[in-house]
Amino acid sequence: MTTNVYDSKAGVMATDSRWSHQFGSRIVYVDDAHFSKIEIFGAWAIMFAGDGVKIQQWKDWIRSGPTDFSLMPDYDGICVCIVSSATKQVRFKQPQDITKDGGYFAGSGSMHAYLCWSVNRDAKRAVESAIQADGYSGGLVKFVNLNDMSNNLSAPGPINQWRIDDVRDAVLQRGMVMNLAQNSGAPFQLSKLAANDAEVAKIQAMIASGEVAPTAPCDGMYTEWTEDQKVELKSALADVFGWSK
């Protein structure tokens, strides 16, 4: 339900722009959401996957320019990849589905992306390839080029204007429903389907109330963090914020 790619040799980070909810065999999703899975802070780029509300909490904390760990959000339900724009090197990753030959891949489309990237060495093209092959990835490819910090994360409006609640609103307004139990897999508009399907109407209400959060799911979001990984993340964050160790 997402595809995240970082090419450390080229210094390009790219993701799809689909956010989704899963209810049994049904996937409710929206593409081209402006709430990006990439956050830029100074000379660092941070790529997320997982629970959308948790990602929002991390974005808010990062943007606040914290001076210590006292208000740091918890780790559960997210994957993180932290990269220095100065060196193009990955400072922290927890966890990625595939790490090979300087490429880092996470999400349901990770294998498709890796297979494309292993031939073409193009992060954006790899995400596009995954979108074509993986029904859980979709929308415009969002990217940042760490060589000059060019990106398409902020259109339209400032990058920090868009929040996870905007994703929820977009799901309710133009979200689609895909039923994995049906061989055709043809998607239907959520609002129209809910008008004639009590189960889908219940799903729509759960989304509207915030009972379930939009996600960018990957296998790693279900992995419990080890103490060593938590210590390593704090060390990386100290570098990001310029804290003395």
JORAGI-V543365 format. One record per pair of residues at least 6 apart in sequence whose ideal C-beta (glycine too) atoms are under 7 Angstrom apart, sorted by the first residue. I is the first residue (numbers start at 0). J is the second residue. D is the distance in Angstrom with one decimal. If there is no record, write none. Layout:
i,j,d
I,J,D
I,J,D
This chain:
i,j,d
0,17,6.7
0,19,4.7
0,106,6.9
0,107,5.1
0,135,3.8
0,136,7.0
0,214,6.8
0,215,6.5
0,216,4.2
1,14,6.8
1,15,6.0
1,17,6.6
1,36,7.0
1,48,5.3
1,106,3.8
1,107,6.4
1,108,7.0
1,136,6.0
1,215,3.8
1,216,6.3
1,217,6.1
2,14,6.6
2,15,4.8
2,106,4.7
2,108,3.3
2,109,6.6
2,112,5.2
2,126,5.1
2,129,4.1
2,130,6.9
2,133,6.6
2,136,4.3
3,14,4.8
3,36,6.4
3,46,5.5
3,48,5.5
3,104,6.9
3,105,4.3
3,106,5.3
4,13,5.0
4,102,6.9
4,104,5.6
4,112,5.1
4,116,6.6
4,122,4.5
4,125,5.0
4,126,5.6
5,12,4.7
5,46,6.3
5,80,5.9
5,82,6.2
5,89,6.9
5,103,4.3
5,122,6.8
6,101,6.8
6,102,5.6
6,116,6.8
6,120,6.7
6,122,4.3
7,87,5.5
7,88,6.2
7,89,6.0
7,101,4.5
8,101,4.6
9,120,6.8
9,122,6.6
10,87,4.1
10,144,6.6
10,145,4.0
10,146,5.0
11,122,4.3
11,123,6.8
11,142,6.3
11,144,5.3
12,37,6.0
12,44,5.5
12,46,5.6
12,82,6.6
12,122,6.7
12,142,6.4
12,143,5.1
12,145,7.0
13,122,4.3
13,123,4.7
13,126,4.7
13,140,5.5
13,141,6.8
13,142,4.2
14,36,4.4
14,37,6.2
14,46,6.7
14,126,6.5
14,141,5.2
15,126,5.6
15,130,5.7
15,136,4.4
15,137,5.9
15,138,5.6
15,140,6.4
16,30,6.1
16,31,5.3
16,32,5.6
16,138,3.5
16,139,5.0
16,141,5.4
17,28,5.5
17,30,5.1
17,136,5.8
17,137,4.0
17,138,4.9
18,28,6.7
18,29,5.9
18,32,5.1
18,51,6.1
18,166,4.8
18,213,4.0
18,214,6.8
18,215,6.1
19,26,5.5
19,27,6.5
19,28,3.8
19,135,6.9
19,213,6.8
19,214,6.3
20,27,4.6
20,206,6.3
20,211,5.3
20,213,6.4
20,214,6.8
22,202,5.2
24,178,5.8
24,179,4.5
24,180,4.0
25,176,5.9
25,178,5.4
25,202,7.0
26,135,7.0
26,177,4.5
26,179,6.6
27,170,6.4
27,174,5.5
27,176,5.4
27,189,5.9
27,202,6.3
27,206,6.8
28,174,6.4
28,175,5.8
28,177,6.9
29,166,6.6
29,169,4.6
29,170,4.6
29,173,6.3
29,174,4.6
30,137,4.6
30,138,3.3
31,138,4.5
31,139,5.2
32,166,4.6
32,169,5.5
33,161,4.1
33,165,6.4
34,161,4.7
34,162,6.3
34,163,5.7
34,165,5.8
34,166,4.9
35,141,5.3
35,152,4.7
35,158,6.8
36,46,6.2
36,47,5.2
36,48,6.4
36,141,6.9
36,215,5.6
37,44,6.2
37,46,5.2
37,141,6.2
37,143,5.7
37,152,5.9
38,45,4.6
38,58,5.3
38,61,5.9
39,143,6.4
40,61,5.2
40,239,6.3
42,83,6.4
42,84,4.8
42,85,5.5
43,81,6.3
43,82,6.8
43,83,6.1
43,84,6.6
43,239,5.0
44,82,4.9
44,84,6.3
44,143,5.4
44,145,6.1
45,61,6.9
45,79,6.6
45,81,5.2
46,80,4.4
47,54,4.6
47,57,6.7
47,77,5.9
47,78,6.8
47,79,6.1
48,78,4.4
48,105,5.2
48,106,5.7
48,215,4.6
48,217,4.3
48,220,6.5
49,76,5.0
49,77,3.8
49,78,5.4
49,214,6.5
49,215,6.4
49,217,6.6
49,220,3.7
50,76,3.8
50,77,6.1
50,212,5.8
50,214,5.5
50,220,6.7
51,163,4.4
51,166,6.2
51,212,4.9
51,213,4.1
51,214,5.5
51,215,6.9
52,163,5.8
52,212,4.3
53,72,6.4
53,76,4.9
53,77,5.0
54,77,6.1
55,162,6.0
55,163,4.2
56,72,4.1
57,72,5.3
57,77,6.8
60,70,6.3
60,71,6.2
60,72,5.7
62,159,5.9
65,240,6.4
68,233,6.2
74,224,4.6
74,229,6.4
76,220,5.3
77,220,6.1
78,93,6.5
78,94,6.2
78,105,5.4
78,217,5.5
78,219,4.2
78,220,5.7
79,91,6.5
79,93,5.6
80,89,6.3
80,92,4.8
80,95,6.5
80,103,5.8
81,90,4.7
81,91,4.2
81,235,5.2
81,239,6.7
82,89,5.4
82,90,6.6
82,145,6.7
83,90,5.7
84,145,4.1
84,148,6.4
87,145,5.7
89,103,6.3
90,235,4.7
90,238,6.3
91,231,6.1
91,232,5.7
91,235,3.8
92,98,7.0
92,103,6.1
93,224,6.6
93,228,5.1
93,232,6.6
94,219,4.0
94,222,5.8
95,103,4.8
95,104,6.2
95,105,4.9
95,219,6.9
96,104,5.7
96,105,5.1
96,106,6.8
96,109,4.1
96,217,6.3
96,218,5.7
96,219,6.6
97,104,4.1
97,109,5.2
97,110,6.9
97,113,4.9
99,113,6.9
102,113,6.6
102,116,5.4
104,112,5.2
104,113,4.9
105,217,4.7
105,219,6.3
106,136,6.8
106,215,6.9
106,217,4.4
107,133,5.5
107,135,4.1
107,136,6.4
107,216,6.7
107,217,6.9
108,129,3.1
108,130,6.9
108,133,3.8
108,135,6.9
108,136,4.1
111,128,5.9
111,129,4.1
111,132,4.2
111,133,5.4
112,125,4.1
112,126,6.0
112,128,6.4
112,129,4.2
115,124,6.3
115,125,4.5
115,128,3.6
116,122,6.7
116,125,3.9
122,142,6.9
123,140,5.1
123,142,5.4
126,140,4.7
127,140,5.8
129,136,5.1
130,136,4.8
130,137,5.5
134,177,6.7
134,184,6.4
141,151,6.1
141,152,5.8
142,150,6.1
142,151,6.3
143,150,3.9
143,152,6.5
144,150,6.9
152,158,5.1
163,212,7.0
163,213,6.2
166,213,4.5
167,206,6.3
167,209,6.9
167,213,6.1
170,189,6.9
170,206,5.8
170,213,6.4
171,203,6.9
171,206,6.3
171,207,5.9
174,189,4.1
175,186,4.1
175,187,6.7
175,188,6.1
175,189,6.4
176,186,6.2
176,187,5.1
176,189,5.3
176,192,5.4
176,199,6.4
177,184,5.9
177,186,4.7
189,203,6.1
192,199,4.8
193,199,4.6
193,200,4.3
193,203,4.3
205,211,5.2
237,244,5.4
